[in-house]
């Protein structure tokens, strides 16, 4: 036999879950209570029909008494409304009223914020006891007192005196919520959540409201108000660009959706990619703050953009601390990307100095995301600047110098070898240390079709011209006697007598070998590392690099004319080799460098004695 039974609610446990776990931060309790006060004021304006009604919310603190009081002159509550809405979990009069107004007064409906019927419970995040004094605007309504300590029961009584129409909530503050007695923190909390609410919120009797009351896009002077807000809310003075947002029609593929949207995007003066990227929005729904640092509403490539949006169609989660990822979220996401792309394209076409400044100031971030998005890549490919041995250059500026070749190095240009070799081709070297630069250059060369890439710390041999070794056989023999792997080639600049070209992964290989030999690798990994090195080693000497004498260098040509038995040749080759090692700036430890200098000193001493 099937029985139908009622759910049983354990009020203390429910309050603990909803008020203690639904919300992540006790400050949210202030937001929810302000929201209720706001909706009560809107409800009074709608239902009473008073044309000159002036809503107001007052917050006062009394640290000695341990209380925070939130007062509004809104609609107030009757005994039935307290029972039906305040004391019924999950039932929201605001949601019901919004549904009634949505057909005939949609603008009024959009002013209402509440939705879930949980908000009042958040008071118990802040308070051990909650007392509510309320009087409905309806004629003849009594003044009611509601009191609860968070248990399964509450007290409701009529007061003999008539209070002002509206509601006063007194919170007996928990020790964990004592931060509310710090007026600066309380002001900051109110401004965070309710800055844009059109109802003035006064703190501790201050005649000036603590909230702005109107978002910057509703100000008389929108550009000035937006600038001031960005500096106040984001601490970002002098943004490079501000992009107003507007209502939009979004094509979902099967239907067009009209979405109301207010707000703006802005581009900060600079980013530091090693510290953080941006790409975040501050989100409001019906003027009430929902969340900060919302990254998913912006396109992934827009990590140099920040902003503020207010969209009544976005759906907050039950805690109102995040936005639901639903169809509306996707539509807003698409609309923001479209508006941002159009605005950036307009800046690029009509304000090239500003566009260049945007791309250059955020070059690392833009480079990183451009390689992941073809459309965005095409927008910025010719404007992004790269660090080179001649300063920052765009790729078109660079190719004007080199013709059709991009010379780059994947380690910092601390060594002069790559720079000098490139200058021998009358070309600067692009510093491709930042992970996105190399793939960016690859994509650029691929899309251009006629651009060649030369990696200066891996493909340098492509700049060396093969020549006959016969005239230099005595020099190569002297190198062999000193245990130096050597060859001869022709390359520019001619002033460089010799250089060392290392295999691409020489530094990694040699550092791994040193660590393995020194016992610095844990036993569990040592075997794997050793096997890998054995498989990739070939001739171990190859990792030390190839020493190339420059046949274009006058001194090298002069040495090649000396007789084979010239006693100075061995010292000369050893000296040039050590200089080339230091010149390459690679594969050397501090001990290696000290030994190289000692060898140079010894060879100079030998040459002086032989001379």
Buried (B, 14 or more C-beta within 10 A) or exposed (E): EEEEEEEEEEBEEBBEEBBEEBBEEBBBBBBBBBBBBBBBBBBBBBEBEEEEBEBBBBBBBEEEEBBBBBBBBBBBBBBEBBEBBBBEBEBBBBBEBBEEBEEEEEEBBBBBBBBBBBBBBBBBBBBBBBBBBBBBBEEEBBBBBBBBBBEEEBEBEEEEEEBEBBBBBBBBBBEEBEEBBEBEEBBEBBBBBBBBBBBBBBBEEEEEBBBBBBBBBBBEEBEEBBBBBBEEBBEBEEBBBBBBBEEBEBEEEEEEBEBEBBBBBBBBEBBEBEEEBBBBBBBBBBBBBBBEEBEBBBBEBBBBBBBBBBBBBBBBBBBBBBBEEEEBBBBBBBBBBBBBBEBBEEBBEEEEEBBBBBBBBBBBBBBBBBBEBEEBBEBBBBBBBBBBBBEEBBBEBBBEBBEEBBBBBBBEBEBBBBBBBBBBBEBBBBBBBBEBBBBBBBBBBEEBEEBEBBBBBBBBEEBBEEBEBEEBEBBBBBBEEBEBBBBBBBBBBBEBBBBBBBBEEBBEBBEBBEBBEEEEBEEEEBEEBBEEBEEEEEEEEBBBBBBBBBBBBEBBBEBBEBEEEBEBBBBBBBBBBBBBBBBBBBBBEEEEBEBBEEBBEBBEEBBEEEE
